[in-house]
């Protein structure tokens, strides 16, 4: 494990909280888009003024999926921290540099193995 465990845990928990809030907000936005499209009889597929509701849904779904992956990655990082394996490269076993962990706290590999 790299660095102070309690500080690392606190940082991961802060990032996890932010990611969970983002997931909740995006999910609410997506529900709103779905609700709006059910209540609307607009022909958005032929509207020359902008993107379609389907495109907006697809884009929001992709962003929500990415946010859910970040949340899962942070949960995995917290589990590795609890297990004492956080900060070690899963491929080569060498320590992951502190700079990489600062930039990507859920990193599982060192730069060389990434």
Phi and psi restraints in degrees (range 20) as a CNS / XPLOR table:
assign (resid 1 and name C) (resid 2 and name N)
       (resid 2 and name CA) (resid 2 and name C) 1.0 -102.1 20.0 2
assign (resid 2 and name N) (resid 2 and name CA)
       (resid 2 and name C) (resid 3 and name N) 1.0 133.5 20.0 2
assign (resid 2 and name C) (resid 3 and name N)
       (resid 3 and name CA) (resid 3 and name C) 1.0 76.2 20.0 2
assign (resid 3 and name N) (resid 3 and name CA)
       (resid 3 and name C) (resid 4 and name N) 1.0 -173.6 20.0 2
assign (resid 3 and name C) (resid 4 and name N)
       (resid 4 and name CA) (resid 4 and name C) 1.0 -71.9 20.0 2
assign (resid 4 and name N) (resid 4 and name CA)
       (resid 4 and name C) (resid 5 and name N) 1.0 120.0 20.0 2
assign (resid 4 and name C) (resid 5 and name N)
       (resid 5 and name CA) (resid 5 and name C) 1.0 -59.4 20.0 2
assign (resid 5 and name N) (resid 5 and name CA)
       (resid 5 and name C) (resid 6 and name N) 1.0 -40.9 20.0 2
assign (resid 5 and name C) (resid 6 and name N)
       (resid 6 and name CA) (resid 6 and name C) 1.0 -70.1 20.0 2
assign (resid 6 and name N) (resid 6 and name CA)
       (resid 6 and name C) (resid 7 and name N) 1.0 -38.1 20.0 2
assign (resid 6 and name C) (resid 7 and name N)
       (resid 7 and name CA) (resid 7 and name C) 1.0 -68.2 20.0 2
assign (resid 7 and name N) (resid 7 and name CA)
       (resid 7 and name C) (resid 8 and name N) 1.0 -39.2 20.0 2
assign (resid 7 and name C) (resid 8 and name N)
       (resid 8 and name CA) (resid 8 and name C) 1.0 -63.6 20.0 2
assign (resid 8 and name N) (resid 8 and name CA)
       (resid 8 and name C) (resid 9 and name N) 1.0 -45.8 20.0 2
assign (resid 8 and name C) (resid 9 and name N)
       (resid 9 and name CA) (resid 9 and name C) 1.0 -60.5 20.0 2
assign (resid 9 and name N) (resid 9 and name CA)
       (resid 9 and name C) (resid 10 and name N) 1.0 -44.9 20.0 2
assign (resid 9 and name C) (resid 10 and name N)
       (resid 10 and name CA) (resid 10 and name C) 1.0 -61.0 20.0 2
assign (resid 10 and name N) (resid 10 and name CA)
       (resid 10 and name C) (resid 11 and name N) 1.0 -42.8 20.0 2
assign (resid 10 and name C) (resid 11 and name N)
       (resid 11 and name CA) (resid 11 and name C) 1.0 -64.3 20.0 2
assign (resid 11 and name N) (resid 11 and name CA)
       (resid 11 and name C) (resid 12 and name N) 1.0 -43.1 20.0 2
assign (resid 11 and name C) (resid 12 and name N)
       (resid 12 and name CA) (resid 12 and name C) 1.0 -64.4 20.0 2
assign (resid 12 and name N) (resid 12 and name CA)
       (resid 12 and name C) (resid 13 and name N) 1.0 -40.1 20.0 2
assign (resid 12 and name C) (resid 13 and name N)
       (resid 13 and name CA) (resid 13 and name C) 1.0 -65.4 20.0 2
assign (resid 13 and name N) (resid 13 and name CA)
       (resid 13 and name C) (resid 14 and name N) 1.0 -38.8 20.0 2
assign (resid 13 and name C) (resid 14 and name N)
       (resid 14 and name CA) (resid 14 and name C) 1.0 -62.4 20.0 2
assign (resid 14 and name N) (resid 14 and name CA)
       (resid 14 and name C) (resid 15 and name N) 1.0 -46.4 20.0 2
assign (resid 14 and name C) (resid 15 and name N)
       (resid 15 and name CA) (resid 15 and name C) 1.0 -64.7 20.0 2
assign (resid 15 and name N) (resid 15 and name CA)
       (resid 15 and name C) (resid 16 and name N) 1.0 -37.9 20.0 2
assign (resid 15 and name C) (resid 16 and name N)
       (resid 16 and name CA) (resid 16 and name C) 1.0 -64.4 20.0 2
assign (resid 16 and name N) (resid 16 and name CA)
       (resid 16 and name C) (resid 17 and name N) 1.0 -42.5 20.0 2
assign (resid 16 and name C) (resid 17 and name N)
       (resid 17 and name CA) (resid 17 and name C) 1.0 -60.9 20.0 2
assign (resid 17 and name N) (resid 17 and name CA)
       (resid 17 and name C) (resid 18 and name N) 1.0 -43.2 20.0 2
assign (resid 17 and name C) (resid 18 and name N)
       (resid 18 and name CA) (resid 18 and name C) 1.0 -65.0 20.0 2
assign (resid 18 and name N) (resid 18 and name CA)
       (resid 18 and name C) (resid 19 and name N) 1.0 -41.4 20.0 2
assign (resid 18 and name C) (resid 19 and name N)
       (resid 19 and name CA) (resid 19 and name C) 1.0 -66.3 20.0 2
assign (resid 19 and name N) (resid 19 and name CA)
       (resid 19 and name C) (resid 20 and name N) 1.0 -39.9 20.0 2
assign (resid 19 and name C) (resid 20 and name N)
       (resid 20 and name CA) (resid 20 and name C) 1.0 -64.5 20.0 2
assign (resid 20 and name N) (resid 20 and name CA)
       (resid 20 and name C) (resid 21 and name N) 1.0 -39.8 20.0 2
assign (resid 20 and name C) (resid 21 and name N)
       (resid 21 and name CA) (resid 21 and name C) 1.0 -65.2 20.0 2
assign (resid 21 and name N) (resid 21 and name CA)
       (resid 21 and name C) (resid 22 and name N) 1.0 -39.6 20.0 2
assign (resid 21 and name C) (resid 22 and name N)
       (resid 22 and name CA) (resid 22 and name C) 1.0 -64.1 20.0 2
assign (resid 22 and name N) (resid 22 and name CA)
       (resid 22 and name C) (resid 23 and name N) 1.0 -43.7 20.0 2
assign (resid 22 and name C) (resid 23 and name N)
       (resid 23 and name CA) (resid 23 and name C) 1.0 -59.6 20.0 2
assign (resid 23 and name N) (resid 23 and name CA)
       (resid 23 and name C) (resid 24 and name N) 1.0 -46.4 20.0 2
assign (resid 23 and name C) (resid 24 and name N)
       (resid 24 and name CA) (resid 24 and name C) 1.0 -61.7 20.0 2
assign (resid 24 and name N) (resid 24 and name CA)
       (resid 24 and name C) (resid 25 and name N) 1.0 -43.3 20.0 2
assign (resid 24 and name C) (resid 25 and name N)
       (resid 25 and name CA) (resid 25 and name C) 1.0 -66.4 20.0 2
assign (resid 25 and name N) (resid 25 and name CA)
       (resid 25 and name C) (resid 26 and name N) 1.0 -43.2 20.0 2
assign (resid 25 and name C) (resid 26 and name N)
       (resid 26 and name CA) (resid 26 and name C) 1.0 -66.5 20.0 2
assign (resid 26 and name N) (resid 26 and name CA)
       (resid 26 and name C) (resid 27 and name N) 1.0 -39.5 20.0 2
assign (resid 26 and name C) (resid 27 and name N)
       (resid 27 and name CA) (resid 27 and name C) 1.0 -63.1 20.0 2
assign (resid 27 and name N) (resid 27 and name CA)
       (resid 27 and name C) (resid 28 and name N) 1.0 -40.3 20.0 2
assign (resid 27 and name C) (resid 28 and name N)
       (resid 28 and name CA) (resid 28 and name C) 1.0 -64.7 20.0 2
assign (resid 28 and name N) (resid 28 and name CA)
       (resid 28 and name C) (resid 29 and name N) 1.0 -41.9 20.0 2
assign (resid 28 and name C) (resid 29 and name N)
       (resid 29 and name CA) (resid 29 and name C) 1.0 -61.0 20.0 2
assign (resid 29 and name N) (resid 29 and name CA)
       (resid 29 and name C) (resid 30 and name N) 1.0 -43.2 20.0 2
assign (resid 29 and name C) (resid 30 and name N)
       (resid 30 and name CA) (resid 30 and name C) 1.0 -65.0 20.0 2
assign (resid 30 and name N) (resid 30 and name CA)
       (resid 30 and name C) (resid 31 and name N) 1.0 -41.7 20.0 2
assign (resid 30 and name C) (resid 31 and name N)
       (resid 31 and name CA) (resid 31 and name C) 1.0 -60.0 20.0 2
assign (resid 31 and name N) (resid 31 and name CA)
       (resid 31 and name C) (resid 32 and name N) 1.0 -38.5 20.0 2
assign (resid 31 and name C) (resid 32 and name N)
       (resid 32 and name CA) (resid 32 and name C) 1.0 -64.0 20.0 2
assign (resid 32 and name N) (resid 32 and name CA)
       (resid 32 and name C) (resid 33 and name N) 1.0 -40.4 20.0 2
assign (resid 32 and name C) (resid 33 and name N)
       (resid 33 and name CA) (resid 33 and name C) 1.0 -64.7 20.0 2
assign (resid 33 and name N) (resid 33 and name CA)
       (resid 33 and name C) (resid 34 and name N) 1.0 -44.1 20.0 2
assign (resid 33 and name C) (resid 34 and name N)
       (resid 34 and name CA) (resid 34 and name C) 1.0 -61.6 20.0 2
assign (resid 34 and name N) (resid 34 and name CA)
       (resid 34 and name C) (resid 35 and name N) 1.0 -44.4 20.0 2
assign (resid 34 and name C) (resid 35 and name N)
       (resid 35 and name CA) (resid 35 and name C) 1.0 -63.8 20.0 2
assign (resid 35 and name N) (resid 35 and name CA)
       (resid 35 and name C) (resid 36 and name N) 1.0 -40.8 20.0 2
assign (resid 35 and name C) (resid 36 and name N)
       (resid 36 and name CA) (resid 36 and name C) 1.0 -65.1 20.0 2
assign (resid 36 and name N) (resid 36 and name CA)
       (resid 36 and name C) (resid 37 and name N) 1.0 -37.4 20.0 2
assign (resid 36 and name C) (resid 37 and name N)
       (resid 37 and name CA) (resid 37 and name C) 1.0 -73.3 20.0 2
assign (resid 37 and name N) (resid 37 and name CA)
       (resid 37 and name C) (resid 38 and name N) 1.0 -28.7 20.0 2
assign (resid 37 and name C) (resid 38 and name N)
       (resid 38 and name CA) (resid 38 and name C) 1.0 -70.6 20.0 2
assign (resid 38 and name N) (resid 38 and name CA)
       (resid 38 and name C) (resid 39 and name N) 1.0 -39.4 20.0 2
assign (resid 38 and name C) (resid 39 and name N)
       (resid 39 and name CA) (resid 39 and name C) 1.0 -81.3 20.0 2
assign (resid 39 and name N) (resid 39 and name CA)
       (resid 39 and name C) (resid 40 and name N) 1.0 -10.2 20.0 2
assign (resid 39 and name C) (resid 40 and name N)
       (resid 40 and name CA) (resid 40 and name C) 1.0 -103.9 20.0 2
assign (resid 40 and name N) (resid 40 and name CA)
       (resid 40 and name C) (resid 41 and name N) 1.0 143.6 20.0 2
assign (resid 40 and name C) (resid 41 and name N)
       (resid 41 and name CA) (resid 41 and name C) 1.0 -110.6 20.0 2
assign (resid 41 and name N) (resid 41 and name CA)
       (resid 41 and name C) (resid 42 and name N) 1.0 20.4 20.0 2
assign (resid 41 and name C) (resid 42 and name N)
       (resid 42 and name CA) (resid 42 and name C) 1.0 -68.4 20.0 2
assign (resid 42 and name N) (resid 42 and name CA)
       (resid 42 and name C) (resid 43 and name N) 1.0 145.2 20.0 2
assign (resid 42 and name C) (resid 43 and name N)
       (resid 43 and name CA) (resid 43 and name C) 1.0 -91.9 20.0 2
assign (resid 43 and name N) (resid 43 and name CA)
       (resid 43 and name C) (resid 44 and name N) 1.0 75.1 20.0 2
assign (resid 43 and name C) (resid 44 and name N)
       (resid 44 and name CA) (resid 44 and name C) 1.0 -69.0 20.0 2
assign (resid 44 and name N) (resid 44 and name CA)
       (resid 44 and name C) (resid 45 and name N) 1.0 -21.1 20.0 2
assign (resid 44 and name C) (resid 45 and name N)
       (resid 45 and name CA) (resid 45 and name C) 1.0 -68.4 20.0 2
assign (resid 45 and name N) (resid 45 and name CA)
       (resid 45 and name C) (resid 46 and name N) 1.0 -21.0 20.0 2
assign (resid 45 and name C) (resid 46 and name N)
       (resid 46 and name CA) (resid 46 and name C) 1.0 -118.0 20.0 2
assign (resid 46 and name N) (resid 46 and name CA)
       (resid 46 and name C) (resid 47 and name N) 1.0 17.4 20.0 2
assign (resid 46 and name C) (resid 47 and name N)
       (resid 47 and name CA) (resid 47 and name C) 1.0 -84.0 20.0 2
assign (resid 47 and name N) (resid 47 and name CA)
       (resid 47 and name C) (resid 48 and name N) 1.0 113.4 20.0 2
assign (resid 47 and name C) (resid 48 and name N)
       (resid 48 and name CA) (resid 48 and name C) 1.0 -75.1 20.0 2
assign (resid 48 and name N) (resid 48 and name CA)
       (resid 48 and name C) (resid 49 and name N) 1.0 -4.2 20.0 2
assign (resid 48 and name C) (resid 49 and name N)
       (resid 49 and name CA) (resid 49 and name C) 1.0 -86.3 20.0 2
assign (resid 49 and name N) (resid 49 and name CA)
       (resid 49 and name C) (resid 50 and name N) 1.0 -9.3 20.0 2
assign (resid 49 and name C) (resid 50 and name N)
       (resid 50 and name CA) (resid 50 and name C) 1.0 177.5 20.0 2
assign (resid 50 and name N) (resid 50 and name CA)
       (resid 50 and name C) (resid 51 and name N) 1.0 -167.0 20.0 2
assign (resid 50 and name C) (resid 51 and name N)
       (resid 51 and name CA) (resid 51 and name C) 1.0 -72.8 20.0 2
assign (resid 51 and name N) (resid 51 and name CA)
       (resid 51 and name C) (resid 52 and name N) 1.0 156.6 20.0 2
assign (resid 51 and name C) (resid 52 and name N)
       (resid 52 and name CA) (resid 52 and name C) 1.0 -82.7 20.0 2
assign (resid 52 and name N) (resid 52 and name CA)
       (resid 52 and name C) (resid 53 and name N) 1.0 161.2 20.0 2
assign (resid 52 and name C) (resid 53 and name N)
       (resid 53 and name CA) (resid 53 and name C) 1.0 -62.2 20.0 2
assign (resid 53 and name N) (resid 53 and name CA)
       (resid 53 and name C) (resid 54 and name N) 1.0 -37.7 20.0 2
assign (resid 53 and name C) (resid 54 and name N)
       (resid 54 and name CA) (resid 54 and name C) 1.0 -61.8 20.0 2
assign (resid 54 and name N) (resid 54 and name CA)
       (resid 54 and name C) (resid 55 and name N) 1.0 -41.7 20.0 2
assign (resid 54 and name C) (resid 55 and name N)
       (resid 55 and name CA) (resid 55 and name C) 1.0 -64.2 20.0 2
assign (resid 55 and name N) (resid 55 and name CA)
       (resid 55 and name C) (resid 56 and name N) 1.0 -43.8 20.0 2
assign (resid 55 and name C) (resid 56 and name N)
       (resid 56 and name CA) (resid 56 and name C) 1.0 -61.3 20.0 2
assign (resid 56 and name N) (resid 56 and name CA)
       (resid 56 and name C) (resid 57 and name N) 1.0 -43.2 20.0 2
assign (resid 56 and name C) (resid 57 and name N)
       (resid 57 and name CA) (resid 57 and name C) 1.0 -61.8 20.0 2
assign (resid 57 and name N) (resid 57 and name CA)
       (resid 57 and name C) (resid 58 and name N) 1.0 -45.2 20.0 2
assign (resid 57 and name C) (resid 58 and name N)
       (resid 58 and name CA) (resid 58 and name C) 1.0 -63.6 20.0 2
assign (resid 58 and name N) (resid 58 and name CA)
       (resid 58 and name C) (resid 59 and name N) 1.0 -42.4 20.0 2
assign (resid 58 and name C) (resid 59 and name N)
       (resid 59 and name CA) (resid 59 and name C) 1.0 -65.4 20.0 2
assign (resid 59 and name N) (resid 59 and name CA)
       (resid 59 and name C) (resid 60 and name N) 1.0 -44.9 20.0 2
assign (resid 59 and name C) (resid 60 and name N)
       (resid 60 and name CA) (resid 60 and name C) 1.0 -66.3 20.0 2
assign (resid 60 and name N) (resid 60 and name CA)
       (resid 60 and name C) (resid 61 and name N) 1.0 -37.6 20.0 2
assign (resid 60 and name C) (resid 61 and name N)
       (resid 61 and name CA) (resid 61 and name C) 1.0 -62.7 20.0 2
assign (resid 61 and name N) (resid 61 and name CA)
       (resid 61 and name C) (resid 62 and name N) 1.0 -41.3 20.0 2
assign (resid 61 and name C) (resid 62 and name N)
       (resid 62 and name CA) (resid 62 and name C) 1.0 -64.6 20.0 2
assign (resid 62 and name N) (resid 62 and name CA)
       (resid 62 and name C) (resid 63 and name N) 1.0 -42.3 20.0 2
assign (resid 62 and name C) (resid 63 and name N)
       (resid 63 and name CA) (resid 63 and name C) 1.0 -65.8 20.0 2
assign (resid 63 and name N) (resid 63 and name CA)
       (resid 63 and name C) (resid 64 and name N) 1.0 -40.1 20.0 2
assign (resid 63 and name C) (resid 64 and name N)
       (resid 64 and name CA) (resid 64 and name C) 1.0 -64.5 20.0 2
assign (resid 64 and name N) (resid 64 and name CA)
       (resid 64 and name C) (resid 65 and name N) 1.0 -42.1 20.0 2
assign (resid 64 and name C) (resid 65 and name N)
       (resid 65 and name CA) (resid 65 and name C) 1.0 -60.0 20.0 2
assign (resid 65 and name N) (resid 65 and name CA)
       (resid 65 and name C) (resid 66 and name N) 1.0 -42.5 20.0 2
assign (resid 65 and name C) (resid 66 and name N)
       (resid 66 and name CA) (resid 66 and name C) 1.0 -64.4 20.0 2
assign (resid 66 and name N) (resid 66 and name CA)
       (resid 66 and name C) (resid 67 and name N) 1.0 -40.7 20.0 2
assign (resid 66 and name C) (resid 67 and name N)
       (resid 67 and name CA) (resid 67 and name C) 1.0 -65.2 20.0 2
assign (resid 67 and name N) (resid 67 and name CA)
       (resid 67 and name C) (resid 68 and name N) 1.0 -38.8 20.0 2
assign (resid 67 and name C) (resid 68 and name N)
       (resid 68 and name CA) (resid 68 and name C) 1.0 -66.0 20.0 2
assign (resid 68 and name N) (resid 68 and name CA)
       (resid 68 and name C) (resid 69 and name N) 1.0 -36.7 20.0 2
assign (resid 68 and name C) (resid 69 and name N)
       (resid 69 and name CA) (resid 69 and name C) 1.0 -64.9 20.0 2
assign (resid 69 and name N) (resid 69 and name CA)
       (resid 69 and name C) (resid 70 and name N) 1.0 -41.7 20.0 2
assign (resid 69 and name C) (resid 70 and name N)
       (resid 70 and name CA) (resid 70 and name C) 1.0 -60.8 20.0 2
assign (resid 70 and name N) (resid 70 and name CA)
       (resid 70 and name C) (resid 71 and name N) 1.0 -42.5 20.0 2
assign (resid 70 and name C) (resid 71 and name N)
       (resid 71 and name CA) (resid 71 and name C) 1.0 -62.2 20.0 2
assign (resid 71 and name N) (resid 71 and name CA)
       (resid 71 and name C) (resid 72 and name N) 1.0 -45.6 20.0 2
assign (resid 71 and name C) (resid 72 and name N)
       (resid 72 and name CA) (resid 72 and name C) 1.0 -63.3 20.0 2
assign (resid 72 and name N) (resid 72 and name CA)
       (resid 72 and name C) (resid 73 and name N) 1.0 -39.9 20.0 2
assign (resid 72 and name C) (resid 73 and name N)
       (resid 73 and name CA) (resid 73 and name C) 1.0 -62.1 20.0 2
assign (resid 73 and name N) (resid 73 and name CA)
       (resid 73 and name C) (resid 74 and name N) 1.0 -40.1 20.0 2
assign (resid 73 and name C) (resid 74 and name N)
       (resid 74 and name CA) (resid 74 and name C) 1.0 -69.0 20.0 2
assign (resid 74 and name N) (resid 74 and name CA)
       (resid 74 and name C) (resid 75 and name N) 1.0 -37.8 20.0 2
assign (resid 74 and name C) (resid 75 and name N)
       (resid 75 and name CA) (resid 75 and name C) 1.0 -61.9 20.0 2
assign (resid 75 and name N) (resid 75 and name CA)
       (resid 75 and name C) (resid 76 and name N) 1.0 -41.7 20.0 2
assign (resid 75 and name C) (resid 76 and name N)
       (resid 76 and name CA) (resid 76 and name C) 1.0 -63.2 20.0 2
assign (resid 76 and name N) (resid 76 and name CA)
       (resid 76 and name C) (resid 77 and name N) 1.0 -40.9 20.0 2
assign (resid 76 and name C) (resid 77 and name N)
       (resid 77 and name CA) (resid 77 and name C) 1.0 -63.5 20.0 2
assign (resid 77 and name N) (resid 77 and name CA)
       (resid 77 and name C) (resid 78 and name N) 1.0 -40.8 20.0 2
assign (resid 77 and name C) (resid 78 and name N)
       (resid 78 and name CA) (resid 78 and name C) 1.0 -64.4 20.0 2
assign (resid 78 and name N) (resid 78 and name CA)
       (resid 78 and name C) (resid 79 and name N) 1.0 -37.2 20.0 2
assign (resid 78 and name C) (resid 79 and name N)
       (resid 79 and name CA) (resid 79 and name C) 1.0 -66.6 20.0 2
assign (resid 79 and name N) (resid 79 and name CA)
       (resid 79 and name C) (resid 80 and name N) 1.0 -40.0 20.0 2
assign (resid 79 and name C) (resid 80 and name N)
       (resid 80 and name CA) (resid 80 and name C) 1.0 -65.5 20.0 2
assign (resid 80 and name N) (resid 80 and name CA)
       (resid 80 and name C) (resid 81 and name N) 1.0 -37.7 20.0 2
assign (resid 80 and name C) (resid 81 and name N)
       (resid 81 and name CA) (resid 81 and name C) 1.0 -62.5 20.0 2
assign (resid 81 and name N) (resid 81 and name CA)
       (resid 81 and name C) (resid 82 and name N) 1.0 -45.0 20.0 2
assign (resid 81 and name C) (resid 82 and name N)
       (resid 82 and name CA) (resid 82 and name C) 1.0 -64.5 20.0 2
assign (resid 82 and name N) (resid 82 and name CA)
       (resid 82 and name C) (resid 83 and name N) 1.0 -32.7 20.0 2
assign (resid 82 and name C) (resid 83 and name N)
       (resid 83 and name CA) (resid 83 and name C) 1.0 -83.1 20.0 2
assign (resid 83 and name N) (resid 83 and name CA)
       (resid 83 and name C) (resid 84 and name N) 1.0 -9.6 20.0 2
assign (resid 83 and name C) (resid 84 and name N)
       (resid 84 and name CA) (resid 84 and name C) 1.0 83.6 20.0 2
assign (resid 84 and name N) (resid 84 and name CA)
       (resid 84 and name C) (resid 85 and name N) 1.0 14.4 20.0 2
assign (resid 84 and name C) (resid 85 and name N)
       (resid 85 and name CA) (resid 85 and name C) 1.0 -108.1 20.0 2
assign (resid 85 and name N) (resid 85 and name CA)
       (resid 85 and name C) (resid 86 and name N) 1.0 -0.8 20.0 2
assign (resid 85 and name C) (resid 86 and name N)
       (resid 86 and name CA) (resid 86 and name C) 1.0 -63.7 20.0 2
assign (resid 86 and name N) (resid 86 and name CA)
       (resid 86 and name C) (resid 87 and name N) 1.0 136.5 20.0 2
assign (resid 86 and name C) (resid 87 and name N)
       (resid 87 and name CA) (resid 87 and name C) 1.0 93.0 20.0 2
assign (resid 87 and name N) (resid 87 and name CA)
       (resid 87 and name C) (resid 88 and name N) 1.0 -0.8 20.0 2
assign (resid 87 and name C) (resid 88 and name N)
       (resid 88 and name CA) (resid 88 and name C) 1.0 -106.7 20.0 2
assign (resid 88 and name N) (resid 88 and name CA)
       (resid 88 and name C) (resid 89 and name N) 1.0 137.8 20.0 2
assign (resid 88 and name C) (resid 89 and name N)
       (resid 89 and name CA) (resid 89 and name C) 1.0 -67.5 20.0 2
assign (resid 89 and name N) (resid 89 and name CA)
       (resid 89 and name C) (resid 90 and name N) 1.0 130.4 20.0 2
assign (resid 89 and name C) (resid 90 and name N)
       (resid 90 and name CA) (resid 90 and name C) 1.0 -74.2 20.0 2
assign (resid 90 and name N) (resid 90 and name CA)
       (resid 90 and name C) (resid 91 and name N) 1.0 -13.1 20.0 2
assign (resid 90 and name C) (resid 91 and name N)
       (resid 91 and name CA) (resid 91 and name C) 1.0 -96.3 20.0 2
assign (resid 91 and name N) (resid 91 and name CA)
       (resid 91 and name C) (resid 92 and name N) 1.0 -54.3 20.0 2
assign (resid 91 and name C) (resid 92 and name N)
       (resid 92 and name CA) (resid 92 and name C) 1.0 -102.9 20.0 2
assign (resid 92 and name N) (resid 92 and name CA)
       (resid 92 and name C) (resid 93 and name N) 1.0 -14.7 20.0 2
assign (resid 92 and name C) (resid 93 and name N)
       (resid 93 and name CA) (resid 93 and name C) 1.0 85.3 20.0 2
assign (resid 93 and name N) (resid 93 and name CA)
       (resid 93 and name C) (resid 94 and name N) 1.0 -8.3 20.0 2
assign (resid 93 and name C) (resid 94 and name N)
       (resid 94 and name CA) (resid 94 and name C) 1.0 -74.7 20.0 2
assign (resid 94 and name N) (resid 94 and name CA)
       (resid 94 and name C) (resid 95 and name N) 1.0 159.3 20.0 2
assign (resid 94 and name C) (resid 95 and name N)
       (resid 95 and name CA) (resid 95 and name C) 1.0 -64.8 20.0 2
assign (resid 95 and name N) (resid 95 and name CA)
       (resid 95 and name C) (resid 96 and name N) 1.0 142.2 20.0 2
assign (resid 95 and name C) (resid 96 and name N)
       (resid 96 and name CA) (resid 96 and name C) 1.0 -82.1 20.0 2
assign (resid 96 and name N) (resid 96 and name CA)
       (resid 96 and name C) (resid 97 and name N) 1.0 128.9 20.0 2
assign (resid 96 and name C) (resid 97 and name N)
       (resid 97 and name CA) (resid 97 and name C) 1.0 -56.7 20.0 2
assign (resid 97 and name N) (resid 97 and name CA)
       (resid 97 and name C) (resid 98 and name N) 1.0 143.0 20.0 2
assign (resid 97 and name C) (resid 98 and name N)
       (resid 98 and name CA) (resid 98 and name C) 1.0 -56.2 20.0 2
assign (resid 98 and name N) (resid 98 and name CA)
       (resid 98 and name C) (resid 99 and name N) 1.0 -35.4 20.0 2
assign (resid 98 and name C) (resid 99 and name N)
       (resid 99 and name CA) (resid 99 and name C) 1.0 -62.9 20.0 2
assign (resid 99 and name N) (resid 99 and name CA)
       (resid 99 and name C) (resid 100 and name N) 1.0 -40.6 20.0 2
assign (resid 99 and name C) (resid 100 and name N)
       (resid 100 and name CA) (resid 100 and name C) 1.0 -67.1 20.0 2
assign (resid 100 and name N) (resid 100 and name CA)
       (resid 100 and name C) (resid 101 and name N) 1.0 -42.5 20.0 2
assign (resid 100 and name C) (resid 101 and name N)
       (resid 101 and name CA) (resid 101 and name C) 1.0 -66.6 20.0 2
assign (resid 101 and name N) (resid 101 and name CA)
       (resid 101 and name C) (resid 102 and name N) 1.0 -32.0 20.0 2
assign (resid 101 and name C) (resid 102 and name N)
       (resid 102 and name CA) (resid 102 and name C) 1.0 -66.8 20.0 2
assign (resid 102 and name N) (resid 102 and name CA)
       (resid 102 and name C) (resid 103 and name N) 1.0 -39.2 20.0 2
assign (resid 102 and name C) (resid 103 and name N)
       (resid 103 and name CA) (resid 103 and name C) 1.0 -79.3 20.0 2
assign (resid 103 and name N) (resid 103 and name CA)
       (resid 103 and name C) (resid 104 and name N) 1.0 -37.3 20.0 2
assign (resid 103 and name C) (resid 104 and name N)
       (resid 104 and name CA) (resid 104 and name C) 1.0 -133.7 20.0 2
assign (resid 104 and name N) (resid 104 and name CA)
       (resid 104 and name C) (resid 105 and name N) 1.0 81.0 20.0 2
assign (resid 104 and name C) (resid 105 and name N)
       (resid 105 and name CA) (resid 105 and name C) 1.0 -60.9 20.0 2
assign (resid 105 and name N) (resid 105 and name CA)
       (resid 105 and name C) (resid 106 and name N) 1.0 -21.0 20.0 2
assign (resid 105 and name C) (resid 106 and name N)
       (resid 106 and name CA) (resid 106 and name C) 1.0 -95.3 20.0 2
assign (resid 106 and name N) (resid 106 and name CA)
       (resid 106 and name C) (resid 107 and name N) 1.0 10.6 20.0 2
assign (resid 106 and name C) (resid 107 and name N)
       (resid 107 and name CA) (resid 107 and name C) 1.0 -57.5 20.0 2
assign (resid 107 and name N) (resid 107 and name CA)
       (resid 107 and name C) (resid 108 and name N) 1.0 139.1 20.0 2
assign (resid 107 and name C) (resid 108 and name N)
       (resid 108 and name CA) (resid 108 and name C) 1.0 -107.7 20.0 2
assign (resid 108 and name N) (resid 108 and name CA)
       (resid 108 and name C) (resid 109 and name N) 1.0 -13.0 20.0 2
assign (resid 108 and name C) (resid 109 and name N)
       (resid 109 and name CA) (resid 109 and name C) 1.0 -132.1 20.0 2
assign (resid 109 and name N) (resid 109 and name CA)
       (resid 109 and name C) (resid 110 and name N) 1.0 157.6 20.0 2
assign (resid 109 and name C) (resid 110 and name N)
       (resid 110 and name CA) (resid 110 and name C) 1.0 -74.1 20.0 2
assign (resid 110 and name N) (resid 110 and name CA)
       (resid 110 and name C) (resid 111 and name N) 1.0 172.8 20.0 2
assign (resid 110 and name C) (resid 111 and name N)
       (resid 111 and name CA) (resid 111 and name C) 1.0 -62.1 20.0 2
assign (resid 111 and name N) (resid 111 and name CA)
       (resid 111 and name C) (resid 112 and name N) 1.0 -41.6 20.0 2
assign (resid 111 and name C) (resid 112 and name N)
       (resid 112 and name CA) (resid 112 and name C) 1.0 -61.7 20.0 2
assign (resid 112 and name N) (resid 112 and name CA)
       (resid 112 and name C) (resid 113 and name N) 1.0 -35.6 20.0 2
assign (resid 112 and name C) (resid 113 and name N)
       (resid 113 and name CA) (resid 113 and name C) 1.0 -88.6 20.0 2
assign (resid 113 and name N) (resid 113 and name CA)
       (resid 113 and name C) (resid 114 and name N) 1.0 -15.8 20.0 2
